[in-house]
Amino acid sequence: MMDLAKLRADFPILGRLENGKPLIYLDSAATSQKPIQVIETEARFYREQNANVRRGVYLLSHEATELYEAARRMVAEFLGARAEEIVFTRGTTEGLNLAAWALGETRVSLGDRIIVTEMEHHANILPWQELARRKGAELLAVPITEGGHLDLSAFRKMLNRRTKVVALAHVSNVLGTINPVGEIAEEAHRVGAVVVVDAAQSVPHMPVSVKELGADVLAFSGHKMLGPTGIGVLWAKSELLEEWPPFLTGGEMIREVWLDRAVWADPPAKFEAGTPPIAQAIGLAAAVEYLAGIGMPTVNAHGRELTALALEGLQTRSFVEIYGPRDPKERGALVSFNLKGLHPHDVATLLDQEGICIRAGHHCAQPLHRRLGIPASCRASFYLYNTREEVEAFLAALDRVWEALR
Ligand code: C6P
């Protein structure tokens, strides 16, 4: 059990008044708030430890390098991975672009097949769309069922020997659906495809072990898991990182350079050209330490409890349309919905006047919204610092919005 009052005191922003009301932040799927431990770790780095990494011969630079590499080890341990398999990126988007580009250089050619799903965030569609266009490969999307799950029989029919990549979200940022990555990976591996997982909405909320997941590549962002912006993680199996050429070239990713050629450093340095996000990586390690201290099963259980409460409340309101699975056990900690006939922006604007932050729009998933037959939706998302009282306040505020705008 978490002591929520004690935990909330770690998040200075939660004391903010929003339009004169206590802030109720229900948009952690967009970005999470940060505990003082993360803020202070990053500030301490700049105050006391700042130097560039991997270059200085002086003590300060060694110390910064050691902190940066310790952050990598910390993230690796959190994921059950090895430190050499952890590449620091700017976020999920960069990680997926890196993977798509490198797989394009090594595995995908004319006439090959790439499979994504209808519920992907644009960050896990567009890099594959671009790759398909560059190589003359086909891009197929696994459809979703009425219940908001992937249609696995359609997926099986799409898989063939020319399928080189299967890329999917672990948890959808709109439907909340938790996808059966293990089952999908097993089938994809049977035809020799590489499985790429967008874990932006799973790693912050549930225990994720790359060994157990069964995928080959996984990307996520630090800012959705209590960490700073500008830092993300790309995990990939060593054999892929060895095989892939670098995505960016420049300083710090080489062993030796001549005017006409170069020898790359070993991974992960091969994929970290230039000065990396040092303070951000160290801040992410503080976030990982914070989450691990609470325990990911506890974080997950809390998110599920709040999601169940929200789902239950939304379902009893006949003016609400909910998207995605109804069973909270099949979901991440978020719910997307619409108030019948109302524009999501109007709903979110009225909630904001009550100090409640939710997201409204297409959540960077336009093909999914098109499939659902709606231009946009509202989304409430929860994290470890949210309370049952906040969810209840949100539901009560929705009633007032409905009364005001119906
Ligand atoms: N989704 C949301 O409100 P970046 O922006 O690179 O940190 O993460 C991109 C991304 C990729 N995949 C999924 C499933 C995501 O949810 C996100 C970010 C935010 O839903 C911002 S659009």
Boltz pocket constraint, residues with backbone or C-beta under 6 A from the ligand:
constraints:
  - pocket:
      binder: B
      contacts: [[A, 29], [A, 30], [A, 31], [A, 90], [A, 91], [A, 92], [A, 93], [A, 94], [A, 121], [A, 123], [A, 124], [A, 169], [A, 171], [A, 172], [A, 173], [A, 198], [A, 200], [A, 201], [A, 221], [A, 359], [A, 363], [A, 364]]
      max_distance: 6.0
